[in-house]
Amino acid sequence: MRYSPAPMLDISKIRAITLDLDDTLWPIWPTIERAEKALATWLGQQAPGAAAVFADPRARHAVREQVVRTQPGIGHDLSALRRESIRLALHHASEDTDLAEPAFEVFFAERMRVDLFDDARPALEFLAARFPIVALSNGNADVGRVGLGEFFTAAVNAREFGVGKPDPRIFHAAAMAAGVTSDAVLHIGDDAALDVLGALSAGMQTVWVNRSEHLWTHEQHPHETVATLSELCDLWSANSPQA
């Protein structure tokens, strides 16, 4: 494969930032594991049959796949997918399907209890003092409920928009939410394909947050790669007249 040269980050062109959430500001899997444990405990008390379905990895996967197959329109909506999976498990267990709503709320409340990376809040303070920041996520985190709403001027997610990253349309929508064109946006995220390649296809500059020393394997390159958001802020301070 022939690789194109890495583009150079031009800070002078940036008028707004779009920012991924899961695994960029906090690690997602410890959060999901805690939320699933809370859900399992609640179901064990209220709906033991559905709890048994979710306790079996193969049964849980089969329920999720059935929801995706029978309701393809919600595949981009992780909240709806989770809620309807609970509802279907309740149905299979001949239990009250109305319990799906309170069960999901138990899960979702824990899903909003995130443990930020140490660099996340200082970086948000640094960046938000300079530009409008729009949260851009395929997930279902709510920046207000996780305690970071003060740093964001808007939030765009796949559930509400109807398509997710890497579709360029959601990036264009985030740029519009920031009040700028896509070529004036810097997108920051951890996922090489969803964040970097998606943003590049929308005409944005990109920063890849590579916390785990992954190798870059794509033809196109991010404008900058950092191991932490602190590293990005240091780079900004060293090169931006706005610092």
C-alpha positions as CSV (number, residue, x, y, z in Angstrom):
1,M,0.0,0.0,0.0
2,R,1.3,3.5,-0.8
3,Y,0.8,6.0,2.0
4,S,0.2,9.6,1.5
5,P,2.4,12.0,3.4
6,A,1.0,13.2,6.7
7,P,-0.6,16.7,6.5
8,M,0.6,19.4,8.8
9,L,-1.7,20.9,11.5
10,D,-2.4,24.5,10.7
11,I,-3.6,26.0,14.0
12,S,-4.3,29.4,12.4
13,K,-7.2,28.0,10.4
14,I,-9.1,26.5,13.4
15,R,-12.2,28.3,14.5
16,A,-14.0,25.5,16.4
17,I,-13.3,22.0,17.7
18,T,-15.3,18.8,17.5
19,L,-14.5,16.3,20.2
20,D,-15.1,12.6,20.6
21,L,-16.1,11.4,24.1
22,D,-15.7,7.7,24.8
23,D,-12.1,6.6,25.1
24,T,-11.0,10.2,24.3
25,L,-12.1,11.9,27.6
26,W,-12.7,8.7,29.6
27,P,-12.1,4.9,29.2
28,I,-15.4,3.4,28.1
29,W,-15.2,-0.2,29.0
30,P,-14.9,0.2,32.8
31,T,-17.9,2.4,32.6
32,I,-20.0,-0.1,30.6
33,E,-18.9,-3.0,32.8
34,R,-20.1,-1.1,35.9
35,A,-23.4,-0.2,34.2
36,E,-24.0,-3.8,33.1
37,K,-23.3,-5.0,36.6
38,A,-25.8,-2.5,38.0
39,L,-28.3,-3.7,35.4
40,A,-27.7,-7.3,36.3
41,T,-28.2,-6.7,40.0
42,W,-31.5,-4.8,39.3
43,L,-32.8,-7.5,36.9
44,G,-31.9,-10.2,39.4
45,Q,-34.2,-8.7,41.9
46,Q,-37.0,-7.6,39.5
47,A,-36.9,-10.0,36.6
48,P,-34.7,-13.0,37.2
49,G,-35.6,-14.7,33.9
50,A,-34.2,-11.7,31.9
51,A,-31.2,-11.6,34.2
52,A,-30.5,-15.2,33.3
53,V,-30.6,-14.3,29.6
54,F,-28.1,-11.5,30.0
55,A,-25.9,-13.6,32.2
56,D,-25.4,-16.0,29.3
57,P,-23.0,-14.4,26.7
58,R,-24.5,-16.4,23.8
59,A,-28.0,-15.7,24.8
60,R,-27.3,-12.0,25.3
61,H,-25.6,-11.8,21.9
62,A,-28.6,-13.6,20.2
63,V,-31.0,-11.1,21.8
64,R,-29.0,-8.1,20.5
65,E,-28.7,-9.6,17.0
66,Q,-32.5,-10.3,16.9
67,V,-33.1,-6.6,17.8
68,V,-30.7,-5.4,15.1
69,R,-32.3,-7.8,12.6
70,T,-35.9,-6.9,13.3
71,Q,-35.4,-3.2,14.0
72,P,-32.6,-2.1,11.6
73,G,-33.6,1.5,12.0
74,I,-32.2,1.7,15.5
75,G,-28.8,0.2,14.9
76,H,-27.1,3.6,15.3
77,D,-29.0,4.4,18.5
78,L,-27.2,2.6,21.4
79,S,-29.8,3.7,23.9
80,A,-32.6,2.3,21.9
81,L,-30.6,-0.9,21.1
82,R,-30.0,-1.5,24.8
83,R,-33.6,-0.7,25.8
84,E,-35.1,-3.0,23.2
85,S,-32.6,-5.8,24.0
86,I,-33.8,-5.6,27.6
87,R,-37.4,-5.6,26.4
88,L,-36.9,-8.6,24.2
89,A,-35.1,-10.5,27.1
90,L,-38.1,-9.8,29.3
91,H,-40.4,-11.1,26.6
92,H,-38.4,-14.3,26.1
93,A,-38.5,-14.8,29.9
94,S,-42.3,-14.2,30.0
95,E,-41.8,-11.2,32.3
96,D,-43.3,-7.8,32.3
97,T,-41.9,-5.9,29.3
98,D,-42.8,-2.6,30.9
99,L,-39.8,-3.2,33.1
100,A,-37.5,-2.3,30.2
101,E,-37.8,1.4,30.8
102,P,-36.8,1.4,34.5
103,A,-34.2,-1.2,33.8
104,F,-32.6,0.9,31.1
105,E,-32.6,3.9,33.5
106,V,-30.6,1.9,36.0
107,F,-28.1,1.1,33.3
108,F,-28.0,4.6,31.9
109,A,-27.5,6.3,35.3
110,E,-24.3,4.2,35.8
111,R,-23.2,4.8,32.2
112,M,-23.2,8.5,33.0
113,R,-20.8,7.9,35.9
114,V,-17.5,8.2,34.0
115,D,-14.0,8.3,35.4
116,L,-12.2,11.0,33.3
117,F,-8.6,10.6,32.1
118,D,-6.4,12.8,34.3
119,D,-5.8,15.1,31.3
120,A,-9.4,15.5,30.2
121,R,-10.7,18.4,32.4
122,P,-7.6,20.5,32.2
123,A,-7.6,20.1,28.4
124,L,-11.2,21.0,28.2
125,E,-10.6,24.1,30.2
126,F,-7.7,25.1,27.9
127,L,-9.5,24.4,24.6
128,A,-12.9,25.8,25.7
129,A,-11.2,29.1,26.6
130,R,-10.1,29.4,22.9
131,F,-12.9,27.9,20.7
132,P,-16.4,26.6,20.8
133,I,-16.3,22.8,21.4
134,V,-19.0,20.5,20.0
135,A,-19.3,17.0,21.4
136,L,-19.4,14.5,18.5
137,S,-20.1,10.9,19.4
138,N,-21.6,7.6,18.2
139,G,-22.3,6.8,21.8
140,N,-25.1,7.8,24.2
141,A,-23.1,9.8,26.8
142,D,-24.7,13.1,27.8
143,V,-22.0,15.8,28.5
144,G,-24.4,17.5,30.9
145,R,-25.1,14.4,33.0
146,V,-21.4,13.4,33.1
147,G,-20.6,16.9,34.5
148,L,-18.8,18.5,31.5
149,G,-21.6,20.5,30.0
150,E,-20.0,23.8,30.8
151,F,-17.2,23.2,28.2
152,F,-19.5,22.4,25.2
153,T,-21.5,24.8,23.1
154,A,-23.4,21.9,21.5
155,A,-23.6,18.1,21.2
156,V,-24.2,16.0,18.1
157,N,-24.7,12.2,18.3
158,A,-25.7,9.4,16.1
159,R,-28.9,8.7,18.0
160,E,-30.4,12.1,17.3
161,F,-28.8,12.8,13.9
162,G,-29.6,9.4,12.4
163,V,-26.2,8.4,11.2
164,G,-22.9,8.1,12.9
165,K,-19.2,8.5,12.3
166,P,-17.5,8.1,9.9
167,D,-20.3,9.4,7.7
168,P,-19.2,12.9,6.7
169,R,-22.7,14.2,7.2
170,I,-22.5,14.0,10.9
171,F,-19.2,15.9,10.9
172,H,-20.8,18.6,8.7
173,A,-23.7,18.8,11.2
174,A,-21.3,19.3,14.0
175,A,-19.5,22.1,12.1
176,M,-22.9,23.8,11.6
177,A,-23.6,23.5,15.3
178,A,-20.4,25.4,15.9
179,G,-21.3,28.0,13.4
180,V,-18.4,27.4,11.0
181,T,-17.6,25.5,7.9
182,S,-15.9,22.1,8.1
183,D,-12.5,23.3,6.9
184,A,-12.4,25.6,10.0
185,V,-12.8,22.7,12.4
186,L,-10.3,20.5,14.3
187,H,-11.7,17.1,15.2
188,I,-10.1,15.3,18.1
189,G,-10.7,11.6,18.7
190,D,-9.3,8.2,19.5
191,D,-10.7,6.0,16.7
192,A,-8.5,5.9,13.6
193,A,-11.4,5.1,11.2
194,L,-14.4,6.7,12.9
195,D,-12.7,9.9,14.0
196,V,-9.7,10.5,11.9
197,L,-10.8,9.1,8.5
198,G,-14.3,10.3,9.0
199,A,-13.2,13.9,9.8
200,L,-10.7,13.9,6.9
201,S,-13.5,12.9,4.5
202,A,-15.5,15.9,5.8
203,G,-12.6,18.3,5.1
204,M,-11.6,18.8,8.8
205,Q,-8.2,18.9,10.3
206,T,-7.7,16.0,12.7
207,V,-5.8,15.0,15.9
208,W,-5.6,11.3,16.7
209,V,-5.5,10.7,20.5
210,N,-3.5,7.4,20.6
211,R,-3.2,6.5,24.2
212,S,-2.3,2.9,23.7
213,E,0.5,3.2,21.1
214,H,-1.5,1.7,18.3
215,L,0.2,1.6,14.9
216,W,-1.3,3.7,12.1
217,T,-2.3,1.4,9.2
218,H,-4.3,3.7,6.9
219,E,-3.3,5.5,3.7
220,Q,-4.4,8.9,4.9
221,H,-2.9,10.3,8.1
222,P,-4.1,12.6,10.9
223,H,-2.7,16.1,11.0
224,E,-1.3,15.4,14.4
225,T,-0.9,12.4,16.8
226,V,-0.7,12.7,20.5
227,A,-0.6,10.3,23.4
228,T,-2.6,12.6,25.7
229,L,-4.7,15.7,25.5
230,S,-2.1,17.4,27.7
231,E,0.4,16.8,24.8
232,L,-2.0,18.5,22.5
233,C,-2.4,21.6,24.8
234,D,1.4,21.8,25.0
235,L,1.7,21.7,21.3
236,W,-0.9,24.4,21.0
237,S,0.9,26.6,23.5
238,A,4.1,26.2,21.6
239,N,2.7,27.1,18.2
240,S,-0.4,29.3,18.6
241,P,-0.3,33.0,18.9
242,Q,-3.6,32.7,20.9
243,A,-1.9,30.6,23.6
